[in-house]
Amino acid sequence: MITNKEKRYLSESLGLLVSDFDLPAEERQKLPLYIRKLKLSGLVLEEKKVVAVKIDSLQNYTPKTLDTYREIIESAFNIPALFCLNELQPFERKRLIERRISFYLTGKQLYVPSLMMDLNEFRSRPPKTVEKFSPATQFMLLYHLQKCSLDGSTLSQVRTMIADAYSLMTIGRSVEELQTAQLCGVESRRSKTIRFRMERKELWEASLPYLEIPVAETLYCPELPASVKKINSGNSALAHYTNLRDSGPQTIALPRKEIGKLKRTINLYGSEFGGNLRIESWKYDPSVLSTNNRWVDPLSLFLCYRNDPDERVQLALAKLIEEVW
């Protein structure tokens, strides 16, 4: 079985999400005895399952033998076989790659051609600095601050809580960004567990330099199809949360992928002459963070207006933030 140290290398040095799963006993029993005697275990790399085969070195095996073992194992479990080695000579590595045999050399390289993985420590080290959070990271942070605490949650639990808005791989990278910004830590047990370092208000203030306006593009049209889920944004949303007067125009926030679909069915224009309805294309899904499925969330709205020079808007934003905490 692959050790915790080896899994830690895959997770920390290569930036991969790693977990275990139990190989089906029925399929295992169908294997020849000489293969059953090997140390086999189920491993998940970035949501892709493999059979980890621990053999330490090639001293007692030839690449041709491993090729035969691979065919038998992959036929039984219908997923790639990954040979885990503690040592490997350069000429042996070359022969394994020539035969496209997946291998993991502890602390140095992971090669899984069927999953398009060829990673080593030097090419895949996680970034050490972050200037601005990715949309996924910003979304996760705002979800934690406004909807439901993610503190103490595993990555799989986070994915469920945010309604599968992002993959486990993307969530893992977002956690790395939060770690790099010193906003959270990770407890490594069987699964990664997120631990935020501050309370909500302090966390929000510390994260502000990394947060960006969520709007990627502004478009206009006369009206939207009735089937479109409409989340109110803009001046109407600011008026909803504060005592600022609604000065229009009506503004609807939609996720960027929804805008892509709309462009195939209706005309969207880049200026207000295209219609009275203002459409904001958001970098993340505003509906998941929205209030009562009608209004964009307060913190994203703050980010939309924080650089507005209007003094009345700035007073309204101060009131908005006060209400959040």
ZIWOKA-V657870 format. One record per backbone hydrogen bond with DSSP energy under -1.0 kcal/mol. NH is the residue of the N-H (numbers start at 1). CO is the residue of the C=O. Records with the same first field share a line. If there is no record, write none. Layout:
BEGIN
NH: CO, CO
END
This chain:
BEGIN
7: 3
8: 4
9: 5
10: 6
11: 7
12: 8
13: 9
14: 9
16: 10
19: 44
21: 42
28: 24
29: 25
31: 28
35: 32
36: 32
37: 33
38: 35
40: 38
41: 52
43: 50
44: 19
45: 48
46: 17
48: 45
50: 43
51: 80
52: 41
53: 82
54: 39
55: 84
56: 84
57: 55
61: 58
66: 62
67: 63
68: 64
69: 65
70: 66
71: 67
72: 68
73: 69
74: 70
75: 71
76: 72
77: 73
78: 74
82: 51
83: 102
84: 53
85: 104
86: 56
87: 56
93: 89
94: 90
95: 91
96: 92
97: 93
98: 94
99: 95
100: 97
101: 96
103: 111
104: 83
105: 109
106: 85
108: 105
109: 105
110: 119
111: 103
112: 117
115: 112
116: 113
117: 112
119: 110
121: 108
124: 120
133: 210
138: 134
139: 135
140: 136
141: 137
142: 138
143: 139
144: 140
145: 141
146: 142
147: 143
148: 143
152: 194
153: 150
158: 154
159: 155
160: 156
161: 157
162: 158
163: 160
164: 159
165: 162
171: 167
172: 168
173: 169
174: 170
175: 171
176: 172
177: 173
178: 174
179: 175
180: 176
181: 177
182: 179
183: 178
185: 195
187: 193
189: 187, 191
193: 187
194: 153
195: 185
197: 183
203: 199
204: 200
205: 201
206: 202
207: 203
208: 204
210: 207
211: 208
216: 281
217: 281
219: 279
220: 269
221: 277
228: 225
232: 294
233: 251
237: 233
238: 234
239: 235
240: 236
241: 237
242: 238
252: 278
253: 231
254: 280
256: 282
259: 255
260: 256
261: 257
262: 258
263: 259
264: 261
265: 262
266: 262
269: 220
274: 271
275: 272
277: 221
278: 250
279: 219
280: 252
281: 217
282: 254
283: 214
291: 295
294: 291
295: 291
296: 232
301: 297
302: 298
303: 299
304: 300
305: 301
306: 302
308: 305
314: 310
315: 311
316: 312
317: 313
318: 314
319: 315
320: 316
321: 317
322: 318
323: 319
324: 320
325: 321
END
